[in-house]
């Protein structure tokens, strides 16, 4: 065990724990963007910096090991100044359309700006004007709102054979994109929704829920997918007692998640489930559920050897 002092409080944590984990034991708040307990750490956003007595610089709490005898301040003047500056740098190139953003009320950037009293940015300069990627029927990508935390990249890479997203370009032009910076609908994405679930801002949202309700109006009820042995966890999104959509719960390592399970749960629980889509000549085309579930046609294709039963 390692014993350290955080904001004047003594805490013991197992050797190898981070300062962030030690602070959580005491109930001390430290903001995070890129950190997720289920994802590999990268300490890229630096919003979690803290002051360690004797250290030359502020240090990221999410990746710094808690050492015996360490004295830490999480809200010192230097820490607060650093966090405010980081928020101002993000807001300098971030759309401030919170009133109409789908993530309003469930956005970490909005939460932290409110907590630290950051109303605007001192920094001015060039701003991104990326086109919104909504050509696929499931996920909307607005890279103008992306803060480059990389959580979508890391959660996608946790599933063997996916790793659809990565950083592209350099410097000011750095963005997160599929291979060759193609639209998501033209990539190998299977639209499982893992990336949307971990996104801390409004860069990734579910198209099916657009305009259906604000975050504080929606009640989330946990449900387990019964359609295969993986048993992935989802949320039923209820508004006024009606299911308006199905979204994945925060993904777990080794749990692949799939679009099939989410669509099947929508069909099972929603009064008016959105239509399924198929791809024809590179474009998504809406089809009816009756056609999508036509087992007679599927069996005929199998008997003719036109469908790989293993992949179906």
C-alpha positions, 0 to 999 in steps of 0.5 A: 500500500502507498500512503499519500496526502491529497488536499490535506486528507490522508489516503492509502491505495494499492501500489500501482494506483494513480493519483486520480484513483486515490482522489476518487477514494476520497471523493475528490473531484478531478476533471477528465476528458481522455481518461476512461477506466476501461481504456488504455491511458494516454494523458493527452488532454491534461485537464486532470493536472494536479500539483505535487509537492516537490515536482517541477511541473504540474502532472496528469493525475490519470497517469501519475503513480501514487507514491508513498509520502506524496503530497498533492493539491488538486485545486491550487491556484496554479492547477485552476489557472492551468485548467482554465487555460486548457478550456479556453484553448479548446473553446477557441476552436469549438462551436458554442451552439450549446442551445441546439447541441444534442449533447446539451446537459450531458457534455463534459466540456460544458460541465467543466466550463461552468465549474471553472467559470470559463465563459469565453476564450482569450485566444483568437485565430483560425477555426475548423470548418469541417463538413458534417459527416451524416451520410450513414443512417446511424451516426453523425460526426461533427469534427468541429466539436471534436476535442481530440481526446482519442477515446473513440480511437481506443474503444474501437481498437479494443475489438479485434479486426476493427480499429476503424478510426485513428488520428490523421494529418498534423498540427492544426489540421489534426483530426480523427478519421477513418482510413484515407479520411473517408466518410464513416459510411464508406469505411469498415465501420459496423456502426456499433456505437462504441465511439458515440458512447464514450465521446465526452462532447457533441462530436459523435451522436446517434442520428436516430435520437436527433431532436427527440429529447434533451438529456434531462428529459430522457430516462435510461433503463439498462437492458441486456441483449439476448440475441447472442452469447456475448450479452452486451449491455444497452440502455432503453431511452425513455421519454414520457414512458415511451422508448424513443431509442436504444443506445449502448452502455459504456463498452467493456473490454472483450464485449464487441457490441454490434449493430444487429443487437441494437436494431433488434432491441429497437424492434423489440421495445419501440412502438415505431422502430426506425427502418433497417438499411441495406447498402446498394451500390455504395449507398444506404437504402431504407428497407422494411422490417418485413423484407429484412426479416423474410426468412423464406428468402434467406433460406432460399439463398442458403439452399442455393449457396448464395449466403455464407451460413457462418457469417449470417 
